[in-house]
């Protein structure tokens, strides 16, 4: 009888644990990230008798989570891809709405400006026509300035969101390291048994972290998990945390660098919300700033050159119609010399969206593409009289440079905001051709100004001012559309992965109710 009683007691104790576990599953049916748990039963070693081993009951060996490591890894990957696509789409869609909307884009003021020039050719002596040219030129310049302000504001928003995301990444990394410590301690206290609920909490935090930044993970023998960025920086090593930070970039250009252990790793960040924001900065905002600026520079340079060939209503040579624009260069914070750069424009049709670095090695200057590092050939000596010239812009160096000094050259990044009208007196409009004197009815130069709308002054002579604007709108629109498609696709993939996890690890009430009855019996 004693053997039978021991067998019964072992069963009662084991199935009580199974009932407790089923009840725990039911209680957590709506807990996000919870994995269904199962008691693993093993038979107790039988007692040898003369005619064989007589069984002695049942024991529980462990309480195990029902999980699929491959599905869990897929969720991490999909969460990272979705986070990137979502933040990239948000930036691209916002910029697209500004460029394509009639009330905020360039189409309407461009058309009005050229319409007023056409009216001027019909009657250049009419003061109202001259005033319309100035007014519509001011409206066009104002729209360029407004777009520059909006795009710059979008860059500031990306900076703010990136800063907030880095803080969230650090908080999640700290929480994961804290759970690592508790898991290691719990495993040791339980003789190596897994603390399932803590493991679920850690998995949930890792998924959230993947949504913020692309990561990879490795499991340690003590039960802790190590977490790395996609490029290998350790965010979590056991119970230690590697913290990210943000800082102004090396040139103070208005962009942020992501820093790890004192070194910028911005270019190495990929995936997640942070990767999407940085991609939006590189692929959407910066090219849009540069292309918008190229249009402004081409408009200014071409109209000023033509306007100066004509004469105004008083018979005086025409001056600049628009205020001349200068490009932008930023000195590295580490520079020790007194050198400064002045950026001009030699041929707007040769301008690109690239950024450049100009470095001094102690004897010579070298211009490179900031993205690729490839050397850009230049002409000139760099003086005011003989500036360096490359890809449509010029660089004049003043002051004295020291070996190692460098500059970030972004020729047209702020040009749209600098576009302005240079004259306010309608009589100063140079509508007449050279040699016509004070003949206010001559429209020779006015017709030449109208013709500038059809000249291919952008992109190596392939685009006009208006088609250059259309190309900008189209490019950003395509980026927004592609980002939207990518976001929808990644959202579907993430939902499918989560559904696969739920199918494996989720609590099904009917099954748990059945288990309650079965274990109770």
MOQUIGI-V329073 format. One record per backbone hydrogen bond with DSSP energy under -0.5 kcal/mol. CO is the residue of the C=O (numbers start at 1). NH is the residue of the N-H. If there is no record, write none. Layout:
((CO & NH) (CO & NH))
This chain:
((1 & 5) (2 & 6) (3 & 7) (4 & 8) (5 & 9) (6 & 10) (7 & 11) (8 & 12) (9 & 13) (10 & 14) (11 & 15) (12 & 16) (13 & 17) (14 & 18) (15 & 19) (16 & 20) (17 & 21) (18 & 22) (19 & 23) (20 & 24) (21 & 25) (22 & 26) (23 & 27) (24 & 28) (26 & 29) (28 & 31) (30 & 32) (31 & 34) (36 & 66) (38 & 64) (39 & 41) (40 & 61) (40 & 62) (42 & 59) (44 & 56) (47 & 54) (49 & 52) (52 & 49) (53 & 55) (54 & 47) (57 & 44) (59 & 42) (62 & 40) (62 & 64) (64 & 38) (65 & 67) (68 & 72) (69 & 73) (70 & 74) (71 & 75) (72 & 76) (73 & 77) (74 & 78) (75 & 79) (76 & 80) (77 & 81) (78 & 82) (79 & 83) (80 & 84) (80 & 272) (81 & 85) (82 & 86) (83 & 87) (84 & 88) (85 & 89) (86 & 90) (87 & 91) (88 & 92) (89 & 93) (90 & 94) (91 & 95) (92 & 96) (93 & 97) (94 & 98) (95 & 99) (96 & 100) (97 & 101) (101 & 104) (101 & 105) (106 & 110) (107 & 111) (108 & 112) (109 & 113) (110 & 114) (111 & 115) (112 & 116) (113 & 117) (114 & 118) (115 & 119) (116 & 120) (117 & 121) (118 & 122) (119 & 123) (123 & 126) (126 & 130) (127 & 131) (128 & 132) (129 & 133) (130 & 134) (131 & 135) (132 & 136) (133 & 137) (134 & 138) (135 & 139) (136 & 140) (137 & 141) (138 & 142) (139 & 143) (140 & 144) (141 & 145) (142 & 146) (143 & 147) (144 & 148) (145 & 149) (146 & 150) (147 & 151) (148 & 152) (149 & 153) (150 & 154) (151 & 155) (152 & 156) (153 & 157) (154 & 158) (155 & 159) (156 & 160) (157 & 161) (158 & 162) (159 & 163) (160 & 164) (161 & 165) (162 & 166) (163 & 167) (164 & 168) (165 & 169) (166 & 170) (167 & 171) (168 & 172) (169 & 173) (170 & 174) (171 & 175) (172 & 176) (173 & 177) (174 & 178) (175 & 179) (176 & 180) (177 & 181) (178 & 182) (179 & 183) (180 & 184) (181 & 185) (182 & 186) (183 & 187) (184 & 188) (185 & 189) (186 & 190) (187 & 192) (188 & 191) (190 & 193) (194 & 196) (195 & 198) (195 & 199) (196 & 200) (197 & 201) (198 & 202) (199 & 203) (200 & 204) (201 & 205) (202 & 206) (203 & 207) (204 & 208) (205 & 209) (206 & 210) (207 & 211) (208 & 212) (209 & 212) (209 & 213) (211 & 273) (212 & 274) (214 & 230) (216 & 228) (218 & 226) (220 & 223) (224 & 220) (226 & 218) (227 & 235) (227 & 236) (228 & 216) (229 & 232) (233 & 229) (233 & 235) (235 & 242) (236 & 227) (237 & 239) (237 & 240) (240 & 237) (241 & 243) (243 & 261) (245 & 259) (247 & 257) (249 & 252) (250 & 333) (255 & 249) (257 & 247) (257 & 259) (258 & 265) (258 & 266) (259 & 245) (260 & 263) (263 & 260) (265 & 268) (265 & 269) (266 & 269) (270 & 214) (271 & 214) (271 & 275) (272 & 276) (273 & 277) (274 & 278) (275 & 279) (276 & 280) (277 & 281) (278 & 282) (279 & 283) (280 & 284) (280 & 285) (281 & 286) (284 & 288) (285 & 289) (286 & 290) (287 & 291) (288 & 292) (289 & 293) (290 & 294) (291 & 295) (292 & 296) (293 & 297) (294 & 298) (295 & 299) (296 & 300) (297 & 301) (298 & 302) (299 & 303) (300 & 304) (301 & 305) (302 & 306) (303 & 307) (304 & 308) (306 & 309) (307 & 310) (310 & 318) (311 & 432) (312 & 315) (316 & 312) (321 & 422) (321 & 423) (328 & 410) (330 & 408) (332 & 335) (340 & 398) (342 & 344) (342 & 396) (343 & 327) (344 & 394) (347 & 350) (348 & 351) (349 & 460) (355 & 370) (355 & 371) (356 & 409) (357 & 359) (357 & 368) (358 & 407) (359 & 361) (359 & 366) (360 & 404) (364 & 361) (366 & 359) (367 & 376) (368 & 357) (369 & 373) (374 & 369) (375 & 377) (379 & 389) (382 & 397) (386 & 381) (386 & 382) (386 & 383) (388 & 395) (389 & 379) (390 & 393) (392 & 346) (392 & 347) (393 & 390) (394 & 344) (395 & 388) (396 & 342) (398 & 340) (400 & 338) (400 & 339) (402 & 405) (405 & 360) (406 & 332) (407 & 358) (407 & 409) (408 & 330) (408 & 410) (409 & 356) (410 & 328) (410 & 413) (412 & 415) (412 & 416) (414 & 417) (414 & 418) (415 & 418) (415 & 419) (416 & 419) (420 & 323) (424 & 426) (425 & 428) (426 & 429) (427 & 313) (429 & 431) (431 & 445) (431 & 446) (432 & 311) (433 & 436) (436 & 439) (438 & 440) (439 & 442) (443 & 447) (444 & 448) (445 & 449) (446 & 450) (447 & 451) (448 & 452) (449 & 452) (450 & 453) (451 & 454) (451 & 455) (452 & 455) (455 & 457) (458 & 461) (458 & 462) (458 & 463) (463 & 458) (464 & 468) (465 & 469) (466 & 470) (467 & 471) (468 & 472) (469 & 473) (470 & 474) (471 & 475) (472 & 476) (473 & 477) (474 & 478) (475 & 479) (476 & 480) (477 & 481) (478 & 482) (479 & 483) (480 & 484) (481 & 485) (482 & 486) (483 & 487) (484 & 488) (485 & 489) (486 & 490) (487 & 491) (488 & 492) (489 & 493) (490 & 494) (491 & 495) (492 & 496) (493 & 497) (494 & 498) (495 & 499) (496 & 500) (497 & 501) (498 & 502) (499 & 503) (500 & 504) (501 & 505) (501 & 506) (502 & 506) (505 & 36) (507 & 509) (508 & 512) (509 & 513) (510 & 514) (511 & 515) (512 & 516) (513 & 517) (514 & 518) (515 & 519) (516 & 520) (517 & 521))
